[in-house]
């Protein structure tokens, strides 16, 4: 069962880790490229701030973004700002998200995100946690997938393997870190084994599933490493 209150506490902790790291930079460091193609660190910070506000909209029953163009434009305009302004924006938008999430609400209700995607309101805090943790890694400042909390890694692997489950372009795949296992891709025919077993350390599995690593540290048995669709 999803514990949204616990997840909100994890979001707070993850946000403070990211802000602590960013506070050690200068304006030049904020303008340097992130690990995301075409985005500076300023782009990542601005995206995180606008994502917090977008999730406030989701919880309040409003459209997540006015439009895809408005979302992209906000990020482009905000990316070159001075570092101090970026940090304050992330901090204040994070507080707005926490304030909205503290309102009495039916957490079992269905909410709508981008592109017609729907989910339980109770999972929105976890989705925010994902944004903060993975984009902290994307900043390229020494916080790596191996530094992520173990609970987060396991839950995000489960979330992503479920996301690709049933995809006809992904072979029936067993994903394992040798202690836990998940299934994804096409469902195998009754009585059949998965077509491919992908194994390796949990951070590398997460990196492959989330498009942050190429999977070269993983082992694929039964066939080549599956090519996953973009998130």
C-alpha positions as CSV (number, residue, x, y, z in Angstrom):
1,X,0.0,0.0,0.0
2,X,1.3,3.5,-0.9
3,X,2.1,5.7,2.1
4,X,1.9,9.2,0.6
5,X,2.8,10.8,3.9
6,X,6.1,8.8,4.1
7,X,6.8,9.6,0.5
8,X,6.3,13.3,1.1
9,X,8.9,13.1,3.8
10,X,11.3,11.4,1.4
11,X,10.6,14.2,-1.1
12,X,11.6,16.8,1.5
13,X,14.8,14.9,2.3
14,X,15.7,14.5,-1.4
15,X,15.1,18.2,-2.1
16,X,17.3,19.3,0.8
17,X,20.1,17.0,-0.5
18,X,19.8,18.6,-4.0
19,X,19.6,22.2,-2.7
20,X,22.6,21.6,-0.4
21,X,24.6,20.4,-3.4
22,X,23.5,23.3,-5.6
23,X,24.3,25.9,-2.9
24,X,28.0,25.1,-3.4
25,X,28.1,26.2,-7.0
26,X,28.6,29.5,-8.6
27,X,26.7,31.0,-11.6
28,X,29.2,29.5,-14.0
29,X,28.7,26.0,-12.6
30,X,24.9,26.4,-13.0
31,X,25.4,27.3,-16.7
32,X,27.5,24.2,-17.4
33,X,25.9,21.3,-19.3
34,X,24.0,18.7,-17.3
35,X,23.9,15.0,-18.3
36,X,20.7,15.6,-20.2
37,X,21.3,16.4,-23.9
38,X,20.8,20.1,-24.6
39,X,20.1,21.1,-21.0
40,X,22.3,23.0,-18.6
41,X,22.1,22.6,-14.9
42,X,20.0,25.7,-14.9
43,X,17.5,23.9,-17.2
44,X,17.3,21.0,-14.7
45,X,16.8,23.3,-11.7
46,X,14.1,25.3,-13.6
47,X,12.4,22.1,-14.7
48,X,12.3,20.8,-11.1
49,X,10.7,24.1,-9.9
50,X,8.1,24.1,-12.6
51,X,7.4,20.4,-12.1
52,X,6.6,21.0,-8.4
53,X,4.1,23.7,-9.5
54,X,2.7,21.4,-12.1
55,X,2.1,18.7,-9.5
56,X,0.3,21.3,-7.3
57,X,-2.0,21.7,-10.3
58,X,-2.5,18.0,-10.5
59,X,-3.4,17.7,-6.9
60,X,-5.7,20.7,-7.1
61,X,-7.6,19.2,-10.1
62,X,-6.2,21.6,-12.7
63,X,-4.3,20.7,-15.9
64,X,-0.7,19.8,-15.2
65,X,0.7,22.4,-17.7
66,X,-1.1,25.0,-19.8
67,X,0.5,23.3,-22.9
68,X,3.6,21.5,-23.9
69,X,4.8,24.7,-25.5
70,X,4.3,26.7,-22.3
71,X,6.1,24.1,-20.3
72,X,9.1,24.1,-22.6
73,X,9.1,27.9,-22.8
74,X,9.1,28.3,-19.0
75,X,12.2,26.0,-18.8
76,X,14.1,27.9,-21.5
77,X,13.3,31.3,-20.0
78,X,14.3,30.2,-16.5
79,X,17.5,28.3,-17.3
80,X,19.8,31.3,-17.5
81,X,18.8,32.9,-14.3
82,X,21.4,33.6,-11.5
83,X,22.0,30.6,-9.3
84,X,20.6,32.2,-6.1
85,X,17.3,32.8,-8.0
86,X,17.3,29.2,-9.2
87,X,17.8,27.8,-5.7
88,X,15.1,30.0,-4.2
89,X,12.7,29.0,-7.0
90,X,13.3,25.3,-6.3
91,X,12.9,25.8,-2.6
92,X,9.7,27.9,-2.7
93,X,8.0,25.7,-5.4
94,X,8.9,22.6,-3.3
95,X,7.2,24.3,-0.3
96,X,4.1,25.0,-2.4
97,X,3.9,21.3,-3.3
98,X,4.2,20.2,0.3
99,X,1.5,22.8,1.3
100,X,-0.9,21.5,-1.3
101,X,-0.2,17.9,-0.3
102,X,-1.0,18.8,3.3
103,X,-4.6,19.8,2.5
104,X,-7.3,17.3,3.5
105,X,-8.0,15.2,0.4
106,X,-9.2,11.9,-1.0
107,X,-5.8,10.3,-1.8
108,X,-7.5,7.4,-3.5
109,X,-8.9,9.6,-6.2
110,X,-7.6,9.4,-9.8
111,X,-5.7,12.4,-11.1
112,X,-4.6,13.3,-14.6
113,X,-0.9,14.1,-15.5
114,X,0.6,14.9,-18.9
115,X,-0.6,13.5,-22.2
116,X,-3.7,11.9,-20.7
117,X,-1.8,9.7,-18.2
118,X,-3.8,9.0,-15.1
119,X,-2.7,7.7,-11.7
120,X,-3.8,7.5,-8.1
121,X,-3.3,10.8,-6.2
122,X,-1.5,8.7,-3.6
123,X,1.3,8.1,-6.1
124,X,2.0,11.7,-6.9
125,X,4.4,12.2,-4.0
126,X,6.4,9.2,-5.3
127,X,6.4,10.7,-8.8
128,X,7.8,13.9,-7.4
129,X,10.5,11.9,-5.5
130,X,11.5,10.3,-8.8
131,X,11.9,13.8,-10.4
132,X,14.1,15.1,-7.6
133,X,16.3,12.0,-7.2
134,X,16.9,11.3,-10.9
135,X,17.4,14.9,-11.8
136,X,19.9,15.3,-8.9
137,X,21.9,12.5,-10.7
138,X,21.4,14.3,-14.0
139,X,23.1,17.4,-12.6
140,X,26.5,15.5,-12.8
141,X,27.8,16.8,-9.5
142,X,28.9,13.6,-7.8
143,X,25.5,12.2,-6.8
144,X,25.2,8.9,-8.6
145,X,22.6,6.2,-9.0
146,X,24.6,4.2,-6.4
147,X,23.9,7.0,-3.9
148,X,20.1,6.8,-4.2
149,X,18.2,5.3,-1.2
150,X,17.7,1.6,-1.6
151,X,13.9,1.8,-1.1
152,X,13.7,4.3,-3.9
153,X,15.8,2.2,-6.3
154,X,13.6,-0.9,-5.7
155,X,10.4,1.0,-6.1
156,X,11.5,2.8,-9.2
157,X,12.6,-0.4,-10.8
158,X,9.2,-1.9,-10.0
159,X,7.5,1.2,-11.4
160,X,9.5,1.2,-14.7
161,X,9.2,-2.5,-15.3
162,X,5.5,-2.2,-14.8
163,X,5.4,0.7,-17.2
164,X,7.0,-1.4,-20.0
165,X,4.9,-4.5,-19.2
166,X,2.8,-5.6,-22.1
167,X,4.8,-3.5,-24.6
168,X,4.8,-5.5,-27.8
169,X,8.2,-4.0,-28.8
170,X,9.9,-5.3,-25.7
171,X,10.6,-9.0,-25.4
172,X,9.3,-10.9,-22.3
173,X,12.1,-10.0,-19.9
174,X,13.0,-11.0,-16.4
175,X,15.0,-8.3,-14.6
176,X,17.0,-9.3,-11.5
177,X,19.7,-8.0,-9.1
178,X,20.1,-11.6,-7.9
179,X,18.0,-11.1,-4.8
180,X,14.8,-9.6,-6.3
181,X,13.2,-10.1,-9.7
182,X,10.7,-8.2,-11.8
183,X,9.0,-8.9,-15.2
184,X,8.5,-6.6,-18.1
185,X,7.9,-6.5,-21.8
186,X,5.5,-8.8,-23.7
187,X,3.8,-11.4,-21.5
188,X,5.3,-14.9,-22.2
189,X,2.9,-17.5,-23.4
190,X,1.4,-19.7,-20.7
191,X,4.1,-22.2,-19.6
192,X,6.9,-20.4,-21.4
193,X,9.9,-18.8,-19.7
194,X,10.8,-15.1,-20.4
195,X,12.7,-14.6,-23.6
196,X,15.5,-12.7,-21.9
197,X,16.9,-12.4,-18.4
198,X,18.7,-9.1,-17.6
199,X,20.8,-9.2,-14.4
200,X,23.1,-6.8,-12.6
201,X,23.4,-4.4,-9.7
202,X,20.2,-2.6,-8.9
203,X,21.6,0.9,-9.7
204,X,22.6,-0.3,-13.1
205,X,19.2,-1.9,-13.7
206,X,17.6,1.4,-12.8
207,X,20.0,3.3,-15.0
208,X,19.1,1.2,-18.0
209,X,15.3,1.3,-17.3
210,X,15.4,5.1,-16.8
211,X,17.5,5.8,-19.8
212,X,20.4,7.0,-17.7
213,X,22.9,4.2,-18.6
214,X,23.4,2.1,-21.7
215,X,23.2,-1.3,-19.9
216,X,26.8,-2.2,-20.7
217,X,27.3,-3.2,-17.1
218,X,24.3,-5.7,-17.3
219,X,24.2,-9.3,-18.4
220,X,21.5,-10.4,-20.9
221,X,20.9,-14.2,-21.2
222,X,18.6,-15.6,-23.8
223,X,19.0,-12.8,-26.3
224,X,20.4,-9.2,-26.7
225,X,19.7,-6.5,-24.1
226,X,16.2,-5.3,-25.0
227,X,15.9,-1.8,-26.5
228,X,13.5,0.1,-24.3
229,X,11.1,2.8,-25.6
230,X,11.8,6.4,-24.4
231,X,10.1,7.4,-21.2
